Amino acid sequence: MTDLPTLVENSLQMNIARNATSYASTEINDKACECPQWLSNDDAERIGRGWASCASLDWTQPLEDQLAKDQYSSIDFIVASDVVFLRSMLRSVFDTVEAIFRASTNPPPWILSVQRRDAEDGDDSVSFTTVRGILAAMNDRGWICTNLAWREVAVLKEDGGEDGAVREESTEVFVFEINVSKG
């Protein structure tokens, strides 16, 4: 798992430790579940039949300057939830994933969930990415995108008034699987 340094220290590390403790009583006698060599470090924790660790990763910096090649070239799959909501971050996130794809002998699938934040009038938002913009950025890179799921969900939003009232609105969430083009 990756995030910015502050979140790794103050959230991810604690969550991994909490989950490792929760599964500590689970008896697992499976030699095939040894910690992968690239993950073998003091931070790796056994959780159920797998292993978890975290590392700091800033999408605006080159991947190879932050992680060892065996860390980012041996990935089985990438899971990211609501990480491309800001237009200013879309290219950085995609560049990081593309570096993983290029470094991998067998590029992993990327499972990406996206909340629709398109403007009501259909115009592109100045701050937020749109589903159309995300799909266009994938297409520009020649990636194959499959829509795995779509669901309408309710979100709570402040109405901006002085009373701090909150209203419920409806939006959509998509789950995409992105793969490198075979061609």
Secondary structure, DSSP 8 states (H G I E B T S, - for coil): -EE-HHHIIIIIHHHHHHHHHHTTTS----GGG---GGG-STT-EEETTEEE--EE--TTS-GGGTS-HHHHSS-S-EEEES---BHHHHHHHHHHHHHHHHH-SS---EEEEEE----TTS---SSB--HHHHHHHHHHTT-EEEEEEEEEEEEEEE--STT--EEEEEEEEEEEEEE----
